Amino acid sequence: MPQPKLLRALVLDPAAHPLGQAHLSAASALVRVGERLYVVADDELHLGLFSLADEDPGRLVRLFEGELPAPKAERKAAKPDLEALALLPALPGHAQGALLALGSGSKANRQRAVLLGLEEGALPRQLDLAPLYQPLHEYFSDLNIEGGFLLGEEFLLLQRGNQGQATNAAVHYRWTELRDWLLGDGPLPTPPIIHPVELGELGGVALGLTDGAALADGRWLFSAAAENTADSYYDGACLGAVIGLVERDGRVRRLAELEGRWKVEGIALDEAGDLLLVTDADDPATAASLLHLSLSGLLGQ
């Protein structure tokens, strides 16, 4: 049972947070660009930006206007629920690439995305995901998009299952078609493949996908958590998490149950090819953590 190494808590300058909070509390997805770490938190209107080179407090980058209420239940109802963050290649107007943050789609107000160029001073552009998600609502009884990433010429969205028998799946889009639609230059794309991902259980609780990361050889890694909840809205006790591998033919190889009851919500590869992970404690008073996990010997041939 591999043990992730705690690198740091995702702390902030409280003067920079709308509620004076000294940390991100609900990290839900992670992208690494060099020494920079971009983190979306599902209970914020901002993107967190941290450095791998030091442990200085991170800073916030606003994605949505307005403010969220402070009480937990009201905040949960109002939040855009950004659960996926993808690194995109160069696009028109974004020569250095861009980030795409996506809402989970689990409620009507959670069907928004933000496109943010990586160039200095880039302004976020909001996108309505309702047309893209509408056929997925028909396919999945409880839509909950938790991950998104480029895999070669495809873009994958990861649907998270739960204890209520909702399905885990990888929704495949042709990247060029999705890119053109995101930029307003093409028709609404339809996924040519929706591939169920069978994960089983951990401690009697169904595993649900929480994020994914592409490997250069066409395979991809995923994180999955065993959260004891029967739907995509309410949180539940987390019994633990696993890191797994999907082969090029779509076959799932479950690699490792992580030591400790970390609720891993986001993963990204570091420069050495190991994993960086971020966590969500489902408690606004608890800082999200950044972890490191060596993949040596886990990927096989």
N, C-alpha and C positions, 0 to 999 in steps of 0.2 A: 504494500500500500504506500505509494509515494507521498511524501510530505512536502507541500509547497512551502517555500521560504517567504516570510513576510519581509517585503522591502520597505514599505512605508504606509502610513495612513494618508489618505487624500485630504490634506488640510488646506484651508483657505485663510486669507486675511479676513477676519469677521467684518471689518469695515467695508469690504467689497461685496458682501452678501446682503441681499435685500432684507433678510431677517436677522442679520448679525451673526449668522451661523459660522463656526470656525472650520467647517469641513463639508465635503459632499457626503451625503448619507445614503444614497441609493444608486450607486454606479450600475449602469445597465448595459454598456457596450464600450469597446475600447478600440482605438486605432493608434498605431505608432507610425510616426514619420521622423526618421532619424532619431534624435534625442527627445523629440516632443511626443507627449502622450495626450491624445484627445479622448475625453471621457464624457459620455452623456449620462445624465442621471434622470431617472424616470419621474422624479418629483420636482424638477426645475424647469425654468424657461431659458436656461443658459447651458452652454457647453463648458466643461472644465478643461483647462490647459495646464499640464504639468510637465516637469522635466525629469528625464532619467539621469541627468548629470548631477543633480543635487536634490536636497530634500526641502527646498524653499517652498513656502505656500504657493499653491496654484492660483491661477487667475480665472475669472469667468468671462466668457464671450456670449453676449446676449443673442439669442435666436428668435425669441418672440417678444413682442411688446406687452406691457401690462405687468401685473403682479399676481402671484398666487396667494390665496389665504393661508394663514399660519396653522390653524387647527388641522390635525392630520386627516380627519374624515372629509372636511371641506376641500382640503388640498388635493386629496386623492380623486375627488369627483371632478375637479376643475383642470387637472394637469393634462398636458398633451401626451404624456406617457411615451416619451421617446425611448424605445427599447433596442433599436438597431442603429449602427453607425458603420458606414462603408467608405473606404478610400477609393476614389475614382481617378482615372487617368486624365490627362489634359483634355479639356473641353473648350469649345468656343468661348472666349472671354475668361478662361481659367487655364492659362498655359502651364501653371504649376500643378494642376490637378485640383480636386475638390473633395469635400466631405459631403456625404448624404446621410442625414439623420431621419429616421422613419418612426412614426408612431405605431403602436401595436395593432390598431384597428379594432380593439376589443369593445370600444364604445364609439358613438358617432363623433364625439369631440377628440378622438384619438386617431383620426385619419388624416393627419397632416405630416408633411415632410419639410425639411429645410435643406437647401443646397447652399453650401458655403465654400467659396474658392479659398485655396491655400495662400494666395498672394496677400501681401500686407495690405490691410485696410479693406479687404473684401467685405461686402455687405451680404447678409443672409437673404435668400430668396425663398419664400414659402410656397409650397406646392400642395394641392388638394389631392389626396390619395383615394378619395371615395370611389372614383371610377375604376381605379386599379384594384381596389379591395372588394368591390361589389361581387364579382364572380367568385372570389375566395370565400366570402360570407356564405354563398350558396353551397360551396364545396365542403367547408368546415363548419361543424355545428357551433364551435366556440373559437372564432378567429383570434389568434394571439401571435402576431409576428414579433419574434425576439432576436432575429439576426439577419444580416444581409451582407453579401460580399461578392466580389468578382471571382469567377473560376474560369480562367481562359476566356472563351468567347461567350460565356454565360454569366448571368447574374442570378444568384440564389437568394431567395427569402426563406427563412426558417420559421415554420409554424410550430409553436410549443404546445404539446399535449399536457394533460393534467390528470388528477385522480378521478375526474368525472368522465374518463374514457375518451376525452378529446384526442385527436390524432396528432402525432409528431410527423412532420413532413418537410421535404425540401421542394420548394416551388421554383422551377427553372424558367428563366426568361432568356431570350436571345438578347445579349447586351446591346447590340446596335439598335434594336427596336425599342428597348426600354430607354436607352439614352436619348433617342430622338423624341420620344414622348415626353420625357422629363424636360427637355429643352423647348417643347412646344412646336417641334418640327415634324412630328409623325403621328400616326393613328395610335389609339390605345392598344398596347400589346396584350396578347394572351399567352399564358404559359404553355409551351408544347409538352411539358412534363411536370407532373406533380407526383413526387416519389415518396411513398410512406417510409418513415424511418422507425424501425422497431427497436425499442430500447429496453423494454422490460421494466423491472422494479429494483428498488434499493430499500431494504428494510420493510418490504411490504407496501411501499409507496411508489407510484408510477414515476418514472424519470421523464422530465420534459426538457426539450432543447432550450438552451439559453443564448448560445452564440456559436459562430463558426469562423474558421480561418482557412484560407486556401494554401495548399502546398504547391511548390513549383512543378511537381510531377503529375498534377491533375487530381490527386487525392485531397481530402480536406479533413481538418480536425473539428471537433465540436466539444462544447461543454454542455452538460445536462445536470439538472438539479432534481432531487426528490423532495418536492414541496407538497405537504399534505393539504391540498386545497382542491375543490371540485369544480372550480371555474376560473376564468381568466381575470376576474376582478379582485377577489378577496385573497389576501395573503394567508399562508399557513406555515406551520413549523417545518423547517428544512432539516431533513435527516442526513444530508450530505450531497456530494456532487461527484461526477465522473468526467473524465476526459476520454473521448473516443475518436476513432478514425473511420472515415468512409472511403472505401476503395474506389478506383476509377469505374468499376462496374456497378457502383451503388451499394455494394455489400458493406454492412456495418461490422466493424471490429471494435468491441468495447475494450478499451485499453486498461483503464485504471480508475479505481475508486480512490478519491483523495482522502488523506488522513485529516480528521477534523471536520466539523460541520460547517464548512464554508459554503455559503450560497454564491457560487460563482456565476456571474451574469455576463461577463465579457472577457474575450481572449484576443491576443494578438501575438504574432511571432516577434522575437527580438532578433538582433543582428546575428547572433550565434545559432539561431534556429530553435531555441527553446521558447517556452511559453511565458508570456506575461498575462496575469489574470486580475480582474477587479471583482469586488464582491458587493453585495447588498444585504445588510443586516435587517432590513424591514423595520428599522427604528431610527427616526429622525435624529435622535440624540447620539447615534453611533456612527463614527466615520467609516466610510468605505475603505477597503484595504487594497493595496497593490501587492500582488504575490508573484513569485517566480517559480517555475516548475521545469526541471530538466527533462528533456524528452529522450535522453540517451538510453538506448536499448528498448524504447517503447514502440517505435514506429516499425521495426522489423524491416524486411526486405521488400 
